[in-house]
Amino acid sequence: MDWLDRMNSAMEYIETHLAETIDYDQAAKIACCSTYHFQRMFSFITDVPLSEYIRRRRLTLAAFELQNRDVKVIDIALKYGYESPEAFSRAFKKMHGIMPTSARDKGMLLKAYPRMSFHISIKGDAEMNYKIEEKQAFDMFGVSTEINADGESPYIEIPAFWSQCISDGTVDRIRTAAGLGENGQLHAVLYNRRGNVFSYMIGYYLPQSGLPEGFEKLSIPPQTYAIFSTGLYPDGQSGIHALWKRIWGEWFPTCNYESANGPEFEMTYDRGNNLYEMEVWIPVV
C-alpha cells in the first residue's frame, strides 16, 4: 500500500500545481523514484504520457472557469501555462472541439478529464516469470532508428521499422554478418532516451572479427537486469506489447527494484517446432 500512497501523493502535488510550473523531479521525489521511472510507470499504467495527462487536466479546468467565471481568455491562457491566447485557443479547440470564447455559450459540449488516482486491483490470475541476472559488458551491431516514445507510437513505429528492414534486405544482411542461418532470430535494443524519443536498434552480438561494414556498433556496459519471458508462442503471436505493460503496470509497482539508466532489450529465440520465445531485459537497481 506504500506505493499507492506515494503515487497518490505525487498526483496530489501535480493537481495542486496545475496553474503553476510542475516540477517532474519533485513529483518523482514524492513517489520515491527517479523522474524517468515515474514518467515511464505512469505512462504504462494509465496508457497516457504524464505530459498529456497534465495538458488534459489544465484544459479541463480552463473550460470550467470559462463557463462559470467572467474571465478573459488571455488570463486563463497565462494561468495554465500558455504563452499566448492563440496557442491556448489552438490547444483548447483540439481537445474540446470549440474555441474558448464559445465555451460560455449554453448547450455547448465540452470534454472533462477527471483527476486521476491510483487504487489496488486484485488480479493474481496470471503469474509473471522473471529472473535477476548480472551481465558482463558486451557489444551489439546492427541498424537503428529514432522512435517516438509517446503513447502507442512505439507499437506502431517499431513494427514498421522491422517491416522496412525485412523488405529492403537489411535483416538478411545482419544475419549473414552474424553468421546466422536464413531464419536466425535477431534481437533489439532500446537505448539513448532523450525526452520523448529513444533509439532502437535491430541487430545481434558483435562477431569476434569486428564490426561488419555498413553497420553501427553499440557497447553495453556491465549491468544487472530483470528478465521477463513471453513464454513459448507460435510465429507472429509474441504478446510482447502485453508483457511490457504488465512489467510496468504490475511488477515494478510491487517490487523492490527500480529501472536503471541503460539499454533495454527484446531478445528473440527460436525454440523449434515453429515455436518462439521473447525476453524483455530491463536494467534495474
N, C-alpha and C positions, 0 to 999 in steps of 0.2 A: 504493500500500500504506500510505502515511502515514495516510490516512483510516481504514483498517481498524484500524491500531494505536491511533489516538486514540479511536475508538469503543469498542474493546475495553478500553482503559484506563479509559474512563468507566464501562463496565459493571463492571469490577473494583472501582472506587470504590463503586458502588451495592451490589454484592454484599457487600462488607466492612462496609457501614454499615446493613445491613438491620435490625439490632437497635438502631439509633440514629436520630436525625433526619437524613434525607438532604437535603443541600443541592443543589437542582437547579442553582443557579448554579455551584456547584463542579464538578458533573458536566459541565456545558456548557463550562466553562473548560478542563477536561481534554480535551474533544473539540475545543477551539479554535473554538468558535462561540457564538453568543448562546443564551440559555436558550430563547427562543421557537423558534429554528431547530432546536435539539437535540430538543426535545419534538415538534415537527412532523415532522421527518425520522424520528425513532424510530417515531412512530405510523404513518406511511405505509409504512415498510419492513416493520414487524412486524405490522401490522393490529391492534395493541392500544395504547391510550394508555400512556404511561410510568407514570402513577399506578396503572393497573390491573395492569401487569406487576409493580410493586413489591408491590402488595397480594397478588397470587397467590404470589409468592416467599416473602413473610413467612408466609402461611398454610400453604405447603408445609413450611417449616422448623418451624413450630409443630406441625404434625402429626407430623413426625419426632420431635420432642422429647417430645411426649406419649406416643408409642408406646414410646420407648426410655429414658426417664428418669422417675424418680419425682419429678415436679414438680407444683406446684399450678397449676390453671388460671389463677388470678389473676396468678401470677408470669409465666406465658407471655404473658398478655394485656398486661401492662405492658411486658414486654421488647420486644414487637413493635408498640408504639405505640398500644394501645387504652386508653381512659380507664377502662373498667370491664369486669369479666368478662361482663356482659350484652352489651355491644357486641361483644366478641370472639366470644362464643358465636353471635350472630346472623350475623356475617361468616363464621365457621367453618362453620356449618351451610349457609349459602348456597353455599359453594364445595364442601364435602365431602359434604353431604347428611346428616350426623350431628352430634350435639352433641360438644363437645370431650371430655367425660368418657367417651364411647363409643369414642374413638379407641384406648384401651388394650385394648379387647376383641379377642380373637383372631378373625380371619376378616373383620374389618370392611374394606370397600373405601374407600380414600382416594384423592384426586387429588394428583398431584405435577406441578408445573410446573418443568421443568429450567431451570437457569441458561442465559441466552441469551448467545450470542457471535455475532460477525459474520465472515463469510467471503466471499471474492470469488466471484462467479458469472459465468462466461464465457458471454455471450449473443451479442450482435452480429448477431442475425438481423433486427433491426428498428431502422432508423435513427430518430433524433429530430431533426426540423427545428425550429430555433429562430433567433431574431434578438434582438439587444440594441438597444433604441431609447430615446432620451431624449424624454419627452413634456412639453410645457408644461402649465401649470395649466389645468384645465377644470372645468366644473360638470355634474353629473348631476341628474336629478329622477326621482321615482318613489315607490314604496311599499316599506316594509321590514318585516322581522320578525326575531325572535331565533332563532338556530339552535344546537342543542346540538352541540358540536364533537367529542364522544366517538365513537370507533369509526366505525361505519357510519351513525350518526344523520344526518349531513348528506345522505347519499344517499337517505334516506327523507323527511326533513323538507323539503328543498328542492323535490323534485318535487311534494310535497303542497302547498306554498305556491304553486307555479306553477299547479297544477290549480285551487286555490281562486280565484286571481286571474283565471284564464281563465273559470271558471264564473260568477263574480259580475260580470263585465264590466270589471274593473279594467284588464286588459291592453288591451282596446279603447279605454278612456278614455286610457291613456298614449299609444297610437298616434295617437289623434286630436289630443291636446295637442302631440305631437311633429311633427305634420304628415306622418305616415306613412300608407301605404295599409292596407287591412284585413289584409294579410298581412305588413306590415312587421315586421322582426325586432328584438326588444328585447335589451337587454344586462343583465348582472347584476354587482353589486359586493359583495364580501365585505370587511367593514371592522369597526373598533371591537372588536377581540378583547379579551375580558375573561375570563381563565381558560379555562373550558370552554364559553364562549358567544361567539358573534360575531353581528354584524348582517349582514343580507343584503337588498340592495335590487334590485328589478326596475325597470328604468327605461330612460332614454335621455338623450342630451345635452340640456342645458337650452336651450330656444329663446331667440332674441335678445329676444323680447318679455318675458322674465322667467319667474318661477315660476308655472306654471298652478295655479289654485285647487284645493285638496284634495290636493296632493302635497307631498312633502318635497324639500328641496334638499340635495345633498351636494357640497361643494367638494373637488376633488382637487388636491393640490399638485404642483409640478414633480417629476418622478421618472424614474429610469432603470428600464426594465422588461426582463425576459427574456420573450419572447413565443413561445408554442408553439402549433402548429396541429394540429387533429384530421385535417386533410385533408378532402377532399370526401366527403360521405356522403348517403345517401337520408334523407328526412324520418323522424325518430324513431330514428335509429341513430347518434348522435353519437360514442359511445365516450369521452365526457368523463371518466367515472369512471376508466377505464384510463389516460387521459392524465395526470390528477392523480397517480396512483400512480407512473407512470414518471418524472414530473418529480422527485418527492421521493425515490423509491427508486433511480433510476438517474442522473439528470442532476446534481442537487445534490451527491451524494457524490463525483462525479468531476470537478467543475468548480472554477473559482477564484472563484466567486460565492457570496454568502450572501444569504438573503432579508432585505429591509429592512422596517422597520416602516411599513406603509402599506396602502391598499386594494388588493385583488386583483380581477381582472376575468375574467368569462366573456363574451366578445363573440361574437355570433351573426350570420352573414351569409348572405343568400340569393344563391346563385351561379347561379340559373336552372336550368331543366330539372329541377325538383324535387330539386336538389342543394344542400346547405348546408355551411357550414364554421364551426367554432368555434375561437376562440383563447383561451388562458389567458394573462393578463398577471400576472406576479409582480414586485413591486418588488425590486430587487437592489442590492447594493453589491459 
